[in-house]
């Protein structure tokens, strides 16, 4: 809750009474299972008239050429 409150304006922070079971809000952690990028309609590289989404995947650490220093 303190992590959420750091992004809320003063006077609008959450208190335990706001959260289930007493309150209306439910705290959860999302797990990313798929990633997409938006391809805007009319992008000549993709020959699409309407907006579309393109699935993307994280790089495979065993097959990357990127190095960190």
Buried (B, 14 or more C-beta within 10 A) or exposed (E): EEEEEEEEEEEEBBEEEEBEEEEEEEEEEEEEEEEEEEBEEEEEEEEBEEEBEEEEEEEEEEEEEEEEE
